[in-house]
Amino acid sequence: MPSKSAIIGELAKFSLVYQRRSSEALQALVELWVEDLAELNDDALIRACALARKRCKFWPTPAELLEFHEHAQPKYETTHVPLPESPEKIEAMAKRNAARARDIRRALHGGERPDWIAALDRERGRMQ
């Protein structure tokens, strides 16, 4: 919940940018915003108000401030690895992975580098 002092500070900034309001109106807004913006903390309120001052032509409503808060939140995109399309592909991948594991064990014991590792290194070099 934002503190009353944070709300008063932000309303004072809005008073400089937008049409001035009477002290009674501002006090009523403080009480209203405490109730309507309870899910925000001081930092979130300040960020939302800063965005509102940049984007709103008129005094923002609590609903607009909550929207600005939501837009300011980082969005995490999930990635997925598609599943193989058939059991045959799963079996082929398992065989390839087993062969690579054998190559790595052999390389660790014998000091030889598997050919497919060099191919991966070349591929990575192209990507960078």
Secondary structure, 3 states (H helix, E strand, C coil): CCCHHHHHHHHHHHHHHCCCCCHHHHHHHHHHHHHHCCCCCHHHHHHHHHHHHHHCCCCCCHHHHHHHHHHHCCCCCCCCCCCCCCHHHHHHHHHHHHHHHHHHHHHHHHCCCCHHHHHHHHHHHHHC
